[in-house]
Amino acid sequence: MPAPSRNQLIQTRKKELLAKGFRSGLVDKAMDWAVGSAEGMASYAMKMSSSDGKLDKLTLDFLPRYLEDAEKWMKAFVGEPEKQ
């Protein structure tokens, strides 16, 4: 079974966070933050290593962790989500 795509990872996490009661706009911002952070870390890792690793592959390696951390990122701004 192939690894999930970037979009699949994002959509899965987005659904989880919306189900917890976070507002849609905030979740969208958190997903943007997670993707940007994963891309930034992948770019940084590529510059620091002698590897010929592809940016997209490294981004997918980092993305699950940043998607998990997106909840902490949102709570730093708004606290706990509103209960639905």
Backbone hydrogen bonds, N-H to C=O, Kabsch-Sander energy under -0.5 kcal/mol:
donor,donor_aa,acceptor,acceptor_aa,energy
9,L,5,S,-2.5
10,I,6,R,-2.4
11,Q,7,N,-2.9
12,T,8,Q,-2.3
13,R,9,L,-2.1
14,K,10,I,-2.8
15,K,11,Q,-2.2
16,E,12,T,-1.8
17,L,13,R,-2.4
18,L,14,K,-2.5
19,A,15,K,-2.2
20,K,16,E,-1.0
21,G,18,L,-1.3
22,F,17,L,-1.8
27,V,23,R,-2.4
28,D,24,S,-2.6
29,K,25,G,-1.9
30,A,26,L,-2.5
31,M,27,V,-2.5
32,D,28,D,-2.2
33,W,29,K,-2.4
34,A,30,A,-2.6
35,V,31,M,-2.6
36,G,32,D,-2.6
37,S,33,W,-2.6
38,A,34,A,-2.5
39,E,35,V,-2.8
40,G,36,G,-2.4
41,M,37,S,-2.6
42,A,38,A,-2.4
43,S,39,E,-2.6
44,Y,40,G,-2.4
45,A,41,M,-2.8
46,M,42,A,-2.3
47,K,43,S,-1.8
48,M,44,Y,-1.7
49,S,45,A,-1.3
58,L,54,K,-2.3
59,T,55,L,-2.7
60,L,56,D,-2.3
61,D,57,K,-1.5
62,F,58,L,-1.9
63,L,59,T,-2.7
65,R,62,F,-0.7
66,Y,62,F,-1.6
67,L,63,L,-2.8
68,E,64,P,-1.8
69,D,65,R,-2.4
70,A,66,Y,-1.0
71,E,68,E,-1.1
73,W,69,D,-2.2
74,M,70,A,-2.3
75,K,71,E,-2.4
76,A,72,K,-1.7
77,F,73,W,-0.6
77,F,74,M,-1.3
78,V,74,M,-2.5
79,G,75,K,-1.8
82,E,21,G,-0.8
